[in-house]
Amino acid sequence: MYEIYTSNKKTEKMLDSYILSRGDILNKLEKLKSDPRKECGAHPLHGKLKGKWACWFGSNIRMIYEIDDYKRIIWIEYIGTHKIY
């Protein structure tokens, strides 16, 4: 099982805001902890974001994150609308 951390305070505030408005996001985060490469529509990014991953938490909520397999950590870098790409 992976642990989830945010990379900065702004991302943490955004995540908290989405969790308050949509309770199902907590369940999706729990699923992501078990397999960050397969749950919630996870997919690797390309181009300038190569090495990072993205997943979706709803119709217009996306998250960009990195996976540290050695420490078993998911680093959330940004969460927001699809415009984050």
HELIX and SHEET records of a PDB file:
HELIX    1   1 LYS A    9  SER A   21  1                                  13    
HELIX    2   2 ASP A   24  SER A   34  1                                  11    
HELIX    3   3 GLU A   39  GLY A   41  5                                   3    
HELIX    4   4 GLY A   47  LEU A   49  5                                   3    
HELIX    5   5 HIS A   82  ILE A   84  5                                   3    
SHEET    1   A 5 GLU A   3  THR A   6  0                                        
SHEET    2   A 5 ILE A  73  GLY A  80  1                                        
SHEET    3   A 5 ARG A  62  ASP A  68 -1                                        
SHEET    4   A 5 TRP A  53  TRP A  56 -1                                        
SHEET    5   A 5 HIS A  43  PRO A  44 -1                                        
END                                                                             
